[in-house]
Amino acid sequence: MERMEYDPEGGNYLPVTARETGSTLIVVGIIMLLAALGWGLFVDWDIRAGNIMMRIIFGADVLIALVLMVVGFSKKRHIRK
């Protein structure tokens, strides 16, 4: 699928390709993992202290990031076939 050039008249764009979507999901997943790392370093004392809510939020963030990355890799791999 070709990428359409910018149209100053507006509103005449093709949908985003699956390869671009895969790359975007991978980047978002990496950013979320980096944010989780920084957050884990910042509030490590609270997570280790046993606050269950902090553990759930931290775990959900990491899980969502990994799922986004796996979906992104699968979309990029699916295009190559």
Legacy VTK file of the C-alpha trace (Angstrom):
# vtk DataFile Version 3.0
C-alpha trace
ASCII
DATASET POLYDATA
POINTS 81 float
0.000 0.000 0.000
1.418 3.356 -0.986
1.708 6.213 1.393
-0.167 9.294 0.266
1.558 12.647 0.286
0.238 15.527 2.365
-2.875 17.010 0.830
-3.337 20.704 1.724
-6.998 20.440 0.703
-7.423 17.964 3.573
-9.117 14.715 4.381
-7.870 12.562 1.528
-5.560 10.052 3.252
-5.050 6.316 2.901
-5.168 4.122 6.010
-1.970 3.436 7.915
-0.195 0.250 6.867
0.177 -2.751 9.182
3.962 -2.351 9.127
3.689 1.210 10.451
1.221 0.038 13.091
3.641 -2.695 14.184
6.505 -0.224 14.476
4.340 2.163 16.479
3.291 -0.584 18.908
6.914 -1.617 19.418
7.980 1.965 20.155
5.080 2.482 22.578
5.967 -0.784 24.335
9.616 0.242 24.708
8.620 3.641 26.075
6.280 1.975 28.580
9.049 -0.411 29.703
11.452 2.497 30.164
8.804 4.375 32.134
8.214 1.283 34.279
11.948 1.005 34.904
12.179 4.637 35.995
9.041 4.322 38.092
10.345 1.111 39.656
13.600 2.810 40.589
11.772 5.835 41.978
9.247 3.968 44.141
11.202 0.756 44.676
10.876 1.126 48.437
7.077 1.155 48.169
6.920 -1.833 45.833
9.216 -3.922 48.050
7.390 -2.813 51.184
4.445 -4.914 50.091
1.895 -2.355 48.960
-0.256 -4.615 46.790
-1.743 -1.778 44.737
1.715 -0.595 43.661
2.669 -4.132 42.661
-0.511 -4.520 40.609
-0.008 -1.205 38.789
3.657 -1.943 38.117
2.903 -5.475 36.905
0.061 -4.290 34.669
2.307 -1.645 33.102
5.013 -4.185 32.297
2.482 -6.751 31.038
0.741 -4.255 28.750
4.102 -3.083 27.382
5.175 -6.645 26.606
1.842 -7.447 24.948
2.108 -4.327 22.775
5.619 -5.303 21.722
4.600 -8.875 20.864
1.639 -7.645 18.803
3.899 -5.129 17.053
6.485 -7.780 16.179
3.789 -10.134 14.926
2.294 -7.411 12.691
5.698 -6.617 11.208
6.495 -10.321 10.693
3.097 -10.987 9.100
3.784 -8.368 6.411
7.018 -10.039 5.294
5.269 -13.306 4.309
LINES 1 82
81 0 1 2 3 4 5 6 7 8 9 10 11 12 13 14 15 16 17 18 19 20 21 22 23 24 25 26 27 28 29 30 31 32 33 34 35 36 37 38 39 40 41 42 43 44 45 46 47 48 49 50 51 52 53 54 55 56 57 58 59 60 61 62 63 64 65 66 67 68 69 70 71 72 73 74 75 76 77 78 79 80
